[in-house]
Amino acid sequence: MKKIISFVLLVFIMGCSDSDSAQNGDTGQGGSLAVFAIKGNYLYGVDQMKLNVFSLINSEKPVKVNEIPIGFDIETLFSYGDNLFIGSRNGMFIYSITNPENPTKLSSVQHFTACDPVIANSTHSYVTLNSNTTCGNNTNVLQVYDTKDLTNPKLIHSRTLMQPKGISFYTADYLLVCDDVIKIFNIQNPAEPVLVHAIDKNCFDLIVRDNTLFAIGNNGVYRYKMNPNNIKDIQLESETTF
C-alpha cells in the first residue's frame, strides 16, 4: 500500500508540473519505496522476484517486452541515468539499461536481512535498512556505497538510526531520511554525512521536486517549501489527510 501511494503521488506531481522533463515524459521517478520507474519510452517494474520491462512506444497499448529473474524479496526500484538500482531484503542490485529492452546486471551487494530502500547519484548510492516487523532483523542503519565503478560498489559509511525508511536527495548537497523525524544530512563528503537539521514529522517516504518536498506518512501527505540558500528554512504549505 505504501508503494502504491508513492507511485500515485508521483503521477499527480508530474501531471501538475510545468517542467520540460515531466511534459516530455523523459523520466519518471517515484519515492525510494517505488516499484516502478519510467525511462524514455520504457516502464520498469519489480515484483518479488523479477524485473519487468514494458514498452511505452505506443502509449495507448503498453507491451511487456522482457522479464528478468533477480532473486527473492525484491522491494524497491530507483533509476538514475542508464542504470537501475534495485533494493531487496538481502541486498542491492545494479542493472544497466543502455539496451532498454534488455537490462544487464552490473553488480550486487549483500547485507543483513532488512527492508531496503535505495537511491543513487553519479558517484554514490544510499541505502536504509530498517527492522520493520516483516523484514526479519533488528537492523536500523544508513549505508553509503561508493558506486563510481558500478561493477564494484564499496561500502564507505554506515550509521545507526532509529528506524530509517524512505530517502531522497535535495540539491547535490543534502540527503533527507525518514526516521523518527525527517533527518537532513549534508553529504558534501559522502563518507561522513553530517546531520544539519530535522523536520518534526514522521513519514515513510519522500519525493522532492525542485524546491518542494512531499512527505508521505501513514495518515497523510505533507507539502513543504524548501530554500536552497538555507536548509533550515522549511515551511509547511499544505497537508492532505487520509
Disulfide bonds with the S-S distance in Angstrom:
Cys115-Cys135 1.40
